[in-house]
């Protein structure tokens, strides 16, 4: 391998490393934003989709009393249900 090829390959590795670092930073920023969105829903009434045993999708409603993380995803405590933030379809101020 000549020096020109070596320098080119080294530059490519550096670019890949920078892209991986950027991906990690964006992922962390998204997680922080979703956590903040969950906290902002505390005390609010949310409508959320649930899937029944027969596969039917229904909606439920309740007041968010707590927010947590489970498996890297924001979970809202609504009554006795743990609801993923992604399942919320509407929000009202109560």
N, CA, C and O atoms as CSV, one atom per row, in Angstrom:
chain,resi,resn,atom,element,x,y,z
A,1,UNK,N,N,0.862,-1.179,0.000
A,1,UNK,CA,C,0.000,0.000,0.000
A,1,UNK,C,C,0.900,1.232,0.000
A,1,UNK,O,O,1.768,1.374,0.862
A,2,UNK,N,N,0.694,2.109,-0.957
A,2,UNK,CA,C,1.516,3.319,-1.006
A,2,UNK,C,C,0.982,4.359,-0.020
A,2,UNK,O,O,-0.108,4.205,0.531
A,3,UNK,N,N,1.748,5.397,0.190
A,3,UNK,CA,C,1.390,6.405,1.199
A,3,UNK,C,C,0.103,7.151,0.836
A,3,UNK,O,O,-0.657,7.519,1.732
A,4,UNK,N,N,-0.157,7.379,-0.434
A,4,UNK,CA,C,-1.385,8.073,-0.852
A,4,UNK,C,C,-2.610,7.242,-0.490
A,4,UNK,O,O,-3.589,7.780,0.027
A,5,UNK,N,N,-2.569,5.939,-0.755
A,5,UNK,CA,C,-3.680,5.056,-0.405
A,5,UNK,C,C,-3.878,5.006,1.102
A,5,UNK,O,O,-5.008,5.003,1.590
A,6,UNK,N,N,-2.779,4.967,1.828
A,6,UNK,CA,C,-2.851,4.924,3.286
A,6,UNK,C,C,-3.516,6.182,3.833
A,6,UNK,O,O,-4.374,6.094,4.712
A,7,UNK,N,N,-3.137,7.333,3.331
A,7,UNK,CA,C,-3.723,8.597,3.785
A,7,UNK,C,C,-5.203,8.657,3.434
A,7,UNK,O,O,-6.010,9.115,4.243
A,8,UNK,N,N,-5.564,8.208,2.260
A,8,UNK,CA,C,-6.968,8.198,1.844
A,8,UNK,C,C,-7.791,7.300,2.762
A,8,UNK,O,O,-8.872,7.683,3.208
A,9,UNK,N,N,-7.275,6.103,3.042
A,9,UNK,CA,C,-7.994,5.170,3.907
A,9,UNK,C,C,-8.099,5.715,5.333
A,9,UNK,O,O,-9.137,5.555,5.976
A,10,UNK,N,N,-7.070,6.340,5.823
A,10,UNK,CA,C,-7.092,6.937,7.154
A,10,UNK,C,C,-8.142,8.049,7.232
A,10,UNK,O,O,-8.840,8.176,8.237
A,11,UNK,N,N,-8.250,8.842,6.186
A,11,UNK,CA,C,-9.255,9.907,6.138
A,11,UNK,C,C,-10.663,9.321,6.143
A,11,UNK,O,O,-11.566,9.875,6.769
A,12,UNK,N,N,-10.851,8.207,5.448
A,12,UNK,CA,C,-12.156,7.560,5.431
A,12,UNK,C,C,-12.525,7.022,6.805
A,12,UNK,O,O,-13.668,7.163,7.240
A,13,UNK,N,N,-11.568,6.406,7.490
A,13,UNK,CA,C,-11.819,5.912,8.843
A,13,UNK,C,C,-12.173,7.057,9.780
A,13,UNK,O,O,-13.057,6.924,10.627
A,14,UNK,N,N,-11.487,8.173,9.627
A,14,UNK,CA,C,-11.753,9.346,10.464
A,14,UNK,C,C,-13.179,9.858,10.223
A,14,UNK,O,O,-13.875,10.229,11.168
A,15,UNK,N,N,-13.607,9.877,8.966
A,15,UNK,CA,C,-14.957,10.330,8.627
A,15,UNK,C,C,-16.004,9.412,9.235
A,15,UNK,O,O,-16.998,9.884,9.785
A,16,UNK,N,N,-15.792,8.107,9.141
A,16,UNK,CA,C,-16.730,7.147,9.729
A,16,UNK,C,C,-16.800,7.335,11.237
A,16,UNK,O,O,-17.888,7.311,11.813
A,17,UNK,N,N,-15.659,7.519,11.881
A,17,UNK,CA,C,-15.627,7.727,13.334
A,17,UNK,C,C,-16.403,8.988,13.728
A,17,UNK,O,O,-17.133,8.982,14.719
A,18,UNK,N,N,-16.249,10.051,12.967
A,18,UNK,CA,C,-16.980,11.285,13.242
A,18,UNK,C,C,-18.483,11.094,13.043
A,18,UNK,O,O,-19.280,11.640,13.805
A,19,UNK,N,N,-18.870,10.340,12.048
A,19,UNK,CA,C,-20.294,10.097,11.801
A,19,UNK,C,C,-20.903,9.275,12.932
A,19,UNK,O,O,-22.034,9.532,13.344
A,20,UNK,N,N,-20.166,8.295,13.433
A,20,UNK,CA,C,-20.658,7.509,14.560
A,20,UNK,C,C,-20.820,8.378,15.810
A,20,UNK,O,O,-21.789,8.232,16.555
A,21,UNK,N,N,-19.874,9.271,16.029
A,21,UNK,CA,C,-19.981,10.195,17.160
A,21,UNK,C,C,-21.181,11.113,17.020
A,21,UNK,O,O,-21.861,11.404,18.004
A,22,UNK,N,N,-21.445,11.568,15.810
A,22,UNK,CA,C,-22.594,12.439,15.575
A,22,UNK,C,C,-23.896,11.678,15.809
A,22,UNK,O,O,-24.846,12.227,16.368
A,23,UNK,N,N,-23.941,10.425,15.387
A,23,UNK,CA,C,-25.134,9.600,15.594
A,23,UNK,C,C,-25.408,9.439,17.084
A,23,UNK,O,O,-26.557,9.546,17.513
A,24,UNK,N,N,-24.379,9.184,17.873
A,24,UNK,CA,C,-24.553,9.037,19.314
A,24,UNK,C,C,-25.061,10.332,19.943
A,24,UNK,O,O,-25.920,10.302,20.825
A,25,UNK,N,N,-24.533,11.463,19.492
A,25,UNK,CA,C,-24.961,12.758,20.032
A,25,UNK,C,C,-26.422,13.038,19.685
A,25,UNK,O,O,-27.175,13.526,20.528
A,26,UNK,N,N,-26.823,12.738,18.469
A,26,UNK,CA,C,-28.213,12.958,18.056
A,26,UNK,C,C,-29.145,12.032,18.832
A,26,UNK,O,O,-30.227,12.449,19.246
A,27,UNK,N,N,-28.740,10.785,19.031
A,27,UNK,CA,C,-29.546,9.838,19.797
A,27,UNK,C,C,-29.740,10.320,21.230
A,27,UNK,O,O,-30.844,10.236,21.768
A,28,UNK,N,N,-28.679,10.823,21.847
A,28,UNK,CA,C,-28.775,11.348,23.215
A,28,UNK,C,C,-29.682,12.574,23.259
A,28,UNK,O,O,-30.447,12.739,24.209
A,29,UNK,N,N,-29.609,13.428,22.252
A,29,UNK,CA,C,-30.442,14.626,22.212
A,29,UNK,C,C,-31.917,14.251,22.053
A,29,UNK,O,O,-32.781,14.869,22.675
A,30,UNK,N,N,-32.207,13.259,21.237
A,30,UNK,CA,C,-33.589,12.807,21.050
A,30,UNK,C,C,-34.134,12.248,22.354
A,30,UNK,O,O,-35.274,12.532,22.722
A,31,UNK,N,N,-33.327,11.454,23.059
A,31,UNK,CA,C,-33.761,10.878,24.335
A,31,UNK,C,C,-34.055,11.974,25.354
A,31,UNK,O,O,-35.045,11.895,26.081
A,32,UNK,N,N,-33.210,12.988,25.414
A,32,UNK,CA,C,-33.426,14.097,26.342
A,32,UNK,C,C,-34.693,14.866,25.985
A,32,UNK,O,O,-35.447,15.266,26.872
A,33,UNK,N,N,-34.932,15.073,24.699
A,33,UNK,CA,C,-36.124,15.793,24.266
A,33,UNK,C,C,-37.389,15.004,24.597
A,33,UNK,O,O,-38.379,15.578,25.050
A,34,UNK,N,N,-37.357,13.690,24.370
A,34,UNK,CA,C,-38.521,12.870,24.687
A,34,UNK,C,C,-38.779,12.843,26.190
A,34,UNK,O,O,-39.935,12.857,26.613
A,35,UNK,N,N,-37.734,12.805,26.995
A,35,UNK,CA,C,-37.909,12.849,28.449
A,35,UNK,C,C,-38.562,14.161,28.864
A,35,UNK,O,O,-39.464,14.174,29.701
A,36,UNK,N,N,-38.107,15.257,28.279
A,36,UNK,CA,C,-38.693,16.564,28.596
A,36,UNK,C,C,-40.158,16.616,28.166
A,36,UNK,O,O,-40.989,17.199,28.863
A,37,UNK,N,N,-40.475,16.016,27.035
A,37,UNK,CA,C,-41.871,15.976,26.587
A,37,UNK,C,C,-42.723,15.181,27.574
A,37,UNK,O,O,-43.853,15.567,27.876
A,38,UNK,N,N,-42.182,14.077,28.072
A,38,UNK,CA,C,-42.904,13.278,29.060
A,38,UNK,C,C,-43.153,14.039,30.338
A,38,UNK,O,O,-44.259,14.003,30.876
A,39,UNK,N,N,-42.139,14.730,30.836
A,39,UNK,CA,C,-42.279,15.520,32.068
A,39,UNK,C,C,-43.305,16.632,31.879
A,39,UNK,O,O,-44.049,16.954,32.805
A,40,UNK,N,N,-43.348,17.216,30.693
A,40,UNK,CA,C,-44.315,18.287,30.416
A,40,UNK,C,C,-45.756,17.781,30.465
A,40,UNK,O,O,-46.684,18.578,30.603
A,41,UNK,N,N,-45.953,16.471,30.354
A,41,UNK,CA,C,-47.303,15.910,30.381
A,41,UNK,C,C,-47.790,15.594,31.793
A,41,UNK,O,O,-48.952,15.225,31.966
A,42,UNK,N,N,-46.943,15.726,32.795
A,42,UNK,CA,C,-47.373,15.467,34.172
A,42,UNK,C,C,-48.584,16.326,34.525
A,42,UNK,O,O,-48.578,17.540,34.323
A,43,UNK,N,N,-49.626,15.676,35.057
A,43,UNK,CA,C,-50.842,16.376,35.446
A,43,UNK,C,C,-51.812,16.650,34.313
A,43,UNK,O,O,-52.913,17.153,34.541
A,44,UNK,N,N,-51.410,16.320,33.092
A,44,UNK,CA,C,-52.277,16.543,31.941
A,44,UNK,C,C,-53.080,15.272,31.649
A,44,UNK,O,O,-52.664,14.166,31.994
A,45,UNK,N,N,-54.221,15.452,31.015
A,45,UNK,CA,C,-55.026,14.319,30.582
A,45,UNK,C,C,-54.578,13.919,29.185
A,45,UNK,O,O,-54.514,14.756,28.285
A,46,UNK,N,N,-54.269,12.640,29.005
A,46,UNK,CA,C,-53.840,12.147,27.704
A,46,UNK,C,C,-54.803,11.073,27.207
A,46,UNK,O,O,-55.404,10.335,27.989
A,47,UNK,N,N,-54.927,11.011,25.916
A,47,UNK,CA,C,-55.654,9.933,25.251
A,47,UNK,C,C,-54.587,9.085,24.579
A,47,UNK,O,O,-53.675,9.606,23.938
A,48,UNK,N,N,-54.713,7.769,24.732
A,48,UNK,CA,C,-53.692,6.896,24.174
A,48,UNK,C,C,-54.324,5.642,23.589
A,48,UNK,O,O,-55.407,5.221,23.995
A,49,UNK,N,N,-53.629,5.062,22.633
A,49,UNK,CA,C,-54.104,3.863,21.950
A,49,UNK,C,C,-53.608,2.624,22.676
A,49,UNK,O,O,-52.454,2.553,23.098
A,50,UNK,N,N,-54.501,1.647,22.813
A,50,UNK,CA,C,-54.130,0.349,23.380
A,50,UNK,C,C,-54.644,-0.741,22.443
A,50,UNK,O,O,-55.646,-0.567,21.749
A,51,UNK,N,N,-53.947,-1.849,22.442
A,51,UNK,CA,C,-54.363,-2.958,21.596
A,51,UNK,C,C,-54.903,-4.065,22.477
A,51,UNK,O,O,-54.218,-4.553,23.376
A,52,UNK,N,N,-56.146,-4.457,22.210
A,52,UNK,CA,C,-56.798,-5.496,22.985
A,52,UNK,C,C,-56.326,-6.883,22.590
A,52,UNK,O,O,-55.535,-7.050,21.661
A,53,UNK,N,N,-56.828,-7.879,23.317
A,53,UNK,CA,C,-56.433,-9.263,23.081
A,53,UNK,C,C,-56.781,-9.727,21.668
A,53,UNK,O,O,-56.051,-10.527,21.083
A,54,UNK,N,N,-57.877,-9.237,21.121
A,54,UNK,CA,C,-58.285,-9.627,19.774
A,54,UNK,C,C,-57.590,-8.843,18.679
A,54,UNK,O,O,-57.882,-9.037,17.499
A,55,UNK,N,N,-56.676,-7.963,19.051
A,55,UNK,CA,C,-55.982,-7.144,18.070
A,55,UNK,C,C,-56.682,-5.844,17.761
A,55,UNK,O,O,-56.190,-5.048,16.962
A,56,UNK,N,N,-57.840,-5.615,18.392
A,56,UNK,CA,C,-58.569,-4.365,18.172
A,56,UNK,C,C,-57.876,-3.216,18.888
A,56,UNK,O,O,-57.448,-3.356,20.034
A,57,UNK,N,N,-57.768,-2.095,18.215
A,57,UNK,CA,C,-57.172,-0.908,18.815
A,57,UNK,C,C,-58.278,-0.065,19.426
A,57,UNK,O,O,-59.251,0.287,18.759
A,58,UNK,N,N,-58.115,0.255,20.710
A,58,UNK,CA,C,-59.068,1.114,21.407
A,58,UNK,C,C,-58.302,2.282,22.008
A,58,UNK,O,O,-57.074,2.267,22.092
A,59,UNK,N,N,-59.050,3.291,22.423
A,59,UNK,CA,C,-58.406,4.419,23.084
A,59,UNK,C,C,-58.843,4.479,24.534
A,59,UNK,O,O,-59.972,4.129,24.881
A,60,UNK,N,N,-57.932,4.927,25.364
A,60,UNK,CA,C,-58.199,5.137,26.785
A,60,UNK,C,C,-57.743,6.543,27.126
A,60,UNK,O,O,-57.051,7.193,26.343
A,61,UNK,N,N,-58.137,7.001,28.298
A,61,UNK,CA,C,-57.819,8.369,28.697
A,61,UNK,C,C,-57.549,8.394,30.184
A,61,UNK,O,O,-58.136,7.621,30.942
A,62,UNK,N,N,-56.658,9.284,30.606
A,62,UNK,CA,C,-56.377,9.447,32.021
A,62,UNK,C,C,-55.341,10.525,32.251
A,62,UNK,O,O,-54.782,11.089,31.311
A,63,UNK,N,N,-55.094,10.803,33.535
A,63,UNK,CA,C,-54.151,11.845,33.931
A,63,UNK,C,C,-52.779,11.223,34.153
A,63,UNK,O,O,-52.664,10.179,34.796
A,64,UNK,N,N,-51.741,11.860,33.624
A,64,UNK,CA,C,-50.366,11.392,33.791
A,64,UNK,C,C,-49.907,11.736,35.208
A,64,UNK,O,O,-49.908,12.899,35.612
A,65,UNK,N,N,-49.512,10.691,35.960
A,65,UNK,CA,C,-49.088,10.902,37.345
A,65,UNK,C,C,-47.591,10.718,37.550
A,65,UNK,O,O,-47.052,11.165,38.562
A,66,UNK,N,N,-46.910,10.071,36.610
A,66,UNK,CA,C,-45.472,9.849,36.731
A,66,UNK,C,C,-44.878,9.608,35.350
A,66,UNK,O,O,-45.581,9.243,34.407
A,67,UNK,N,N,-43.575,9.819,35.252
A,67,UNK,CA,C,-42.845,9.609,34.009
A,67,UNK,C,C,-41.587,8.816,34.329
A,67,UNK,O,O,-40.918,9.081,35.328
A,68,UNK,N,N,-41.265,7.845,33.487
A,68,UNK,CA,C,-40.057,7.062,33.697
A,68,UNK,C,C,-39.481,6.588,32.380
A,68,UNK,O,O,-40.045,6.830,31.313
A,69,UNK,N,N,-38.352,5.909,32.471
A,69,UNK,CA,C,-37.718,5.321,31.300
A,69,UNK,C,C,-37.724,3.812,31.446
A,69,UNK,O,O,-37.405,3.284,32.511
A,70,UNK,N,N,-38.080,3.127,30.390
A,70,UNK,CA,C,-38.055,1.674,30.388
A,70,UNK,C,C,-37.501,1.216,29.044
A,70,UNK,O,O,-38.108,1.462,28.002
A,71,UNK,N,N,-36.381,0.568,29.068
A,71,UNK,CA,C,-35.763,0.119,27.817
A,71,UNK,C,C,-35.393,1.270,26.900
A,71,UNK,O,O,-35.405,1.119,25.678
A,72,UNK,N,N,-35.068,2.412,27.473
A,72,UNK,CA,C,-34.694,3.578,26.685
A,72,UNK,C,C,-35.866,4.370,26.136
A,72,UNK,O,O,-35.668,5.364,25.437
A,73,UNK,N,N,-37.092,3.940,26.445
A,73,UNK,CA,C,-38.283,4.640,25.956
A,73,UNK,C,C,-39.008,5.309,27.125
A,73,UNK,O,O,-39.060,4.762,28.227
A,74,UNK,N,N,-39.560,6.478,26.879
A,74,UNK,CA,C,-40.305,7.212,27.906
A,74,UNK,C,C,-41.646,6.518,28.141
A,74,UNK,O,O,-42.384,6.230,27.198
A,75,UNK,N,N,-41.947,6.257,29.411
A,75,UNK,CA,C,-43.207,5.633,29.806
A,75,UNK,C,C,-43.972,6.598,30.711
A,75,UNK,O,O,-43.393,7.195,31.619
A,76,UNK,N,N,-45.260,6.746,30.463
A,76,UNK,CA,C,-46.118,7.599,31.282
A,76,UNK,C,C,-46.968,6.704,32.169
A,76,UNK,O,O,-47.496,5.690,31.712
A,77,UNK,N,N,-47.101,7.073,33.424
A,77,UNK,CA,C,-47.999,6.342,34.320
A,77,UNK,C,C,-49.353,7.029,34.271
A,77,UNK,O,O,-49.492,8.180,34.686
A,78,UNK,N,N,-50.355,6.313,33.759
A,78,UNK,CA,C,-51.710,6.838,33.636
A,78,UNK,C,C,-52.621,5.848,34.359
A,78,UNK,O,O,-52.916,4.771,33.842
A,79,UNK,N,N,-53.058,6.221,35.550
A,79,UNK,CA,C,-53.811,5.278,36.370
A,79,UNK,C,C,-52.922,4.092,36.681
A,79,UNK,O,O,-51.828,4.257,37.220
A,80,UNK,N,N,-53.386,2.888,36.345
A,80,UNK,CA,C,-52.570,1.696,36.567
A,80,UNK,C,C,-51.804,1.283,35.311
A,80,UNK,O,O,-51.084,0.285,35.322
A,81,UNK,N,N,-51.958,2.047,34.233
A,81,UNK,CA,C,-51.304,1.711,32.960
A,81,UNK,C,C,-49.957,2.409,32.822
A,81,UNK,O,O,-49.798,3.571,33.197
A,82,UNK,N,N,-48.994,1.676,32.278
A,82,UNK,CA,C,-47.726,2.255,31.858
A,82,UNK,C,C,-47.825,2.436,30.348
A,82,UNK,O,O,-47.901,1.462,29.599
A,83,UNK,N,N,-47.824,3.689,29.912
A,83,UNK,CA,C,-48.117,4.006,28.508
A,83,UNK,C,C,-46.870,4.569,27.822
A,83,UNK,O,O,-46.314,5.565,28.285
A,84,UNK,N,N,-46.424,3.952,26.732
A,84,UNK,CA,C,-45.312,4.533,25.976
A,84,UNK,C,C,-45.716,5.900,25.415
A,84,UNK,O,O,-46.841,6.079,24.947
A,85,UNK,N,N,-44.805,6.844,25.465
A,85,UNK,CA,C,-45.076,8.189,24.939
A,85,UNK,C,C,-45.550,8.120,23.490
A,85,UNK,O,O,-46.375,8.930,23.068
A,86,UNK,N,N,-45.039,7.171,22.739
A,86,UNK,CA,C,-45.399,7.052,21.319
A,86,UNK,C,C,-46.861,6.661,21.104
A,86,UNK,O,O,-47.366,6.802,19.991
A,87,UNK,N,N,-47.548,6.180,22.127
A,87,UNK,CA,C,-48.953,5.762,21.997
A,87,UNK,C,C,-49.932,6.888,22.317
A,87,UNK,O,O,-51.140,6.716,22.157
A,88,UNK,N,N,-49.427,8.039,22.768
A,88,UNK,CA,C,-50.304,9.169,23.093
A,88,UNK,C,C,-50.801,9.800,21.797
A,88,UNK,O,O,-50.024,10.131,20.901
A,89,UNK,N,N,-52.142,9.959,21.726
A,89,UNK,CA,C,-52.739,10.519,20.517
A,89,UNK,C,C,-53.314,11.918,20.725
A,89,UNK,O,O,-53.556,12.639,19.757
A,90,UNK,N,N,-53.535,12.306,21.988
A,90,UNK,CA,C,-54.097,13.640,22.279
A,90,UNK,C,C,-53.733,14.029,23.706
A,90,UNK,O,O,-53.528,13.172,24.566
A,91,UNK,N,N,-53.659,15.336,23.942
A,91,UNK,CA,C,-53.343,15.876,25.268
A,91,UNK,C,C,-54.289,17.025,25.541
A,91,UNK,O,O,-54.542,17.856,24.669
A,92,UNK,N,N,-54.819,17.070,26.779
A,92,UNK,CA,C,-55.633,18.210,27.201
A,92,UNK,C,C,-55.189,18.627,28.599
A,92,UNK,O,O,-54.532,17.868,29.311
A,93,UNK,N,N,-55.557,19.832,28.970
A,93,UNK,CA,C,-55.101,20.394,30.235
A,93,UNK,C,C,-55.921,19.956,31.417
A,93,UNK,O,O,-55.737,20.497,32.507
A,94,UNK,N,N,-56.809,19.011,31.263
A,94,UNK,CA,C,-57.677,18.450,32.315
A,94,UNK,C,C,-58.989,19.111,32.380
A,94,UNK,O,O,-59.821,18.749,33.212
